[in-house]
Amino acid sequence: MTTSDRQYWEERAVKHGRLACGYLDPRHQVYEQPLRWAAFARMSPIKPGELVLDIGCGVGTWSVRMAEQGAQVLGVDISAAMIDMAEPHAGVEYRVAAAHELDCPDRYFDLVVSVTVLQHITDPEELKRALRNLRRMLKDSGRFFVLEYSPRHSVPSQELTYMRYRTHQQWIDLMAGEGFALASSGGVRFIGHRAYSAYRRLRQSRHAAPTATAAAASPPATTAAPAAPSLSSAESVLMRMAQATERAIARTPVIRQRSDLHAYVFVKAPASDLHSPSTSG
Ligand SMILES: C[S@@+](CC[C@H](N)C(=O)[O-])C[C@H]1O[C@@H](n2cnc3c(N)ncnc32)[C@H](O)[C@@H]1O
């Protein structure tokens, strides 16, 4: 296993508490989580009693939500610190393991869920081993819900130590090469994330000195649930309007693929199709 991947997530968990497995700015989180969940509910709804593997479960946000829908969930994460913070639930069992090492029986799960996890497996060979292992544990009739950063045409040129960028098509080709056929895909967010990021950059450049002081003076992260950001009533209305627009775009043919974050549902391709990348999009 890539020690540095595990180390990165352990350190992030200790430093940022429960925020560590998502955006550090809780406003991004509050805005985007409902959009991610809506994509999941639309594309791969839970059937009660299903056995679900939430790989890279972080602090268990998705595991608990899926258990609330009637699934029996195994939440697995490479970071023990994340699992220590994970929310207990009667329908969820948590375990510390890397995706390529998890040892569950063959053809065990009805559904494997990976929400912004595969993009963080930085060694390409380890990622392939992880995909082979996940495929092994998935029932032949099972599905694999994947949500990753996946722009349509080009990826940022900046290299990050904890992330590997891939375009939409590169994800589909990678998965096809490891025996997963694309059943459906769709964009998750379109306007709000970029608009808010631009607004935040503008504010930070205007208030550069005070922001630096505030960050230095901020208390150490705790494992408590992050406080929900306080939004003015105008901000709340704006956010709800933007989310409604995002949901409408996500249901509109053609333009619903114009996102830099896609959700995919893959199914097991026949073993004979292994290592023959598809060109479909
Ligand atoms: C961006 S967070 C997403 C967490 C969670 N899926 C969610 O959406 O709230 C990525 C998570 O993947 C975990 N992770 C990274 N590499 C992993 C691997 N090889 N196997 C299992 N988990 C991994 C990290 O520890 C981290 O908790």
The ligand as an SDF file (V2000), in Angstrom:
LIG
                    3D

 27 29  0  0  0  0  0  0  0  0999 V2000
  -12.4750   12.6280    0.1010 C   0  0  0  0  0  0  0  0  0  0  0  0
  -12.6790   11.4300    1.3600 S   0  0  0  0  0  0  0  0  0  0  0  0
  -14.3380   10.8420    1.0250 C   0  0  0  0  0  0  0  0  0  0  0  0
  -14.9810   10.1750    2.2110 C   0  0  0  0  0  0  0  0  0  0  0  0
  -16.4010    9.6580    2.0060 C   0  0  0  0  0  0  0  0  0  0  0  0
  -16.4890    8.7670    0.8610 N   0  0  0  0  0  0  0  0  0  0  0  0
  -17.3870   10.8020    1.8740 C   0  0  0  0  0  0  0  0  0  0  0  0
  -17.7770   11.1250    0.7340 O   0  0  0  0  0  0  0  0  0  0  0  0
  -17.7470   11.3910    2.8940 O   0  0  0  0  0  0  0  0  0  0  0  0
  -11.6640   10.1050    0.7810 C   0  0  0  0  0  0  0  0  0  0  0  0
  -11.5890    8.9440    1.7650 C   0  0  0  0  0  0  0  0  0  0  0  0
  -10.9810    7.8310    1.1240 O   0  0  0  0  0  0  0  0  0  0  0  0
  -10.1170    7.1940    2.0430 C   0  0  0  0  0  0  0  0  0  0  0  0
   -9.1290    6.4390    1.2480 N   0  0  0  0  0  0  0  0  0  0  0  0
   -8.1250    6.9270    0.4840 C   0  0  0  0  0  0  0  0  0  0  0  0
   -7.4550    5.9260   -0.1110 N   0  0  0  0  0  0  0  0  0  0  0  0
   -8.0640    4.7680    0.2620 C   0  0  0  0  0  0  0  0  0  0  0  0
   -7.8230    3.3950   -0.0280 C   0  0  0  0  0  0  0  0  0  0  0  0
   -6.8280    2.9920   -0.8380 N   0  0  0  0  0  0  0  0  0  0  0  0
   -8.6410    2.4680    0.5300 N   0  0  0  0  0  0  0  0  0  0  0  0
   -9.6440    2.8390    1.3640 C   0  0  0  0  0  0  0  0  0  0  0  0
   -9.9000    4.1320    1.6820 N   0  0  0  0  0  0  0  0  0  0  0  0
   -9.1280    5.0880    1.1320 C   0  0  0  0  0  0  0  0  0  0  0  0
   -9.5480    8.3380    2.8590 C   0  0  0  0  0  0  0  0  0  0  0  0
   -9.0160    7.9420    4.0920 O   0  0  0  0  0  0  0  0  0  0  0  0
  -10.7570    9.2500    3.0050 C   0  0  0  0  0  0  0  0  0  0  0  0
  -11.5010    8.9680    4.1470 O   0  0  0  0  0  0  0  0  0  0  0  0
  1  2  1  0
  2  3  1  0
  2 10  1  0
  3  4  1  0
  4  5  1  0
  5  6  1  0
  5  7  1  0
  7  8  2  0
  7  9  1  0
 10 11  1  0
 11 12  1  0
 11 26  1  0
 12 13  1  0
 13 14  1  0
 13 24  1  0
 14 15  1  0
 14 23  1  0
 15 16  2  0
 16 17  1  0
 17 18  1  0
 17 23  2  0
 18 19  1  0
 18 20  2  0
 20 21  1  0
 21 22  2  0
 22 23  1  0
 24 25  1  0
 24 26  1  0
 26 27  1  0
M  CHG  2   2   1   9  -1
M  END
$$$$
